[in-house]
Amino acid sequence: IEDPWPHIREEYQIGKKVTGTILGITDRGLEIEIEAGIEGIIPKSALTEDDAGQIKQKFERGQQVAAILHSIDERERRIAFGLVDESGGAKTPPTDTETTES
């Protein structure tokens, strides 16, 4: 598999809506994969209070989720997402730390 990171910004821009697969559920949030080699996190701060409080009951590994790209850190190879609600918008706005781009 070719390393997707050198061209990450060509394919993924801040605000782009994507579908991801939950790889893990941690105390920090939901770890998701949007394509082979590209993983990121939906931090708890980007979840609704209800979703964050019941994260292990509301989500499971392998589940598909609609997400919106909040930030890309190419040096650290990290991406932060937010969940997309039923209307197609972000469930919660990104926090200041999630919107900083490198």
N, C-alpha and C positions, 0 to 999 in steps of 0.2 A: 504494500500500500504506500503510495506517495505521501510524503509529509504535507498535510494541508495548511500548516501554519504560515509558511512564507507568503501565501496569497489570501490569508484569511479575510482581510478587509475588502478584497475584490468581491467576495461572495456574500459576506455578512456585514451589514451596516447597522449602527445603533438605531433601534426602533423596528428592525425587521422582525416579522412574526415567523416562528419556526415551530415544528413539531419535534419533541424530544421524547426519549425513552428514559424512564427513571432507572438509574443504575444502583442508587443507594439512598437511604434515608438516614440522615445524621442529625445531631443536635444543632448543626449549623444550617441545615436546610435539605433541599432535594438535589442530589447529584444527577445530572442528565447528560445524555449523549444525543447530539443532533445529527451526526454522521460519523462514520468510522474515523477515529483519531481526534474528534472534536467533542470535548466534554466541557461542562460548565456546571454552575450551581445556581439554583433559585434559593437565595438566602431566606432564612425565616423572616427577616425584615421586609421581604418583598411579598410575603404571604399575608392574607387577611388574618386578623387575630384569631378567628375561629379555625382557619386552616392550620395556622402555626401551633395552636393549642392542642390540636388533635392530629398532628402530622402523620403518625403511624397508623391511625385509624382511617384517615381520608385518602392516603396514597399507598401504593405498593410497588415493589420492584417489577419492572417490565411494563408498567402502565405508561400509556402514551399521554403526554400533556402538551397543550398549546402554550408557547412561551414567547416573550418579546425580549429581544436583546437589549440589555441596559449598558453593558460596558465590555470592552476587550482590553486585556493586558497582554500584548504580544510577547514581551520579555518573559513574563512569568507563565505564559500560555494558560491564562485563566479568562473565563467568560462568565459574566453575571447576567442572569435573566430575571424576568418577572413572569408571573402567570398571566395568561390572557383570560378574561372573563367571557361569558356567553355573548356579549355584545361585540366582542372583538377588541376591546380596549384592555389596558393593563388593569389588573385587580387593585394594585396599589402602585403609587408612583415610585420611581427609583429614589433611594436615599442619596445624599451627597457623595458618599464614598463609592456608590455603585455607578455614578455617572462620570467619574474621572476617567479620562482616557489617557493612554500612554502615547 
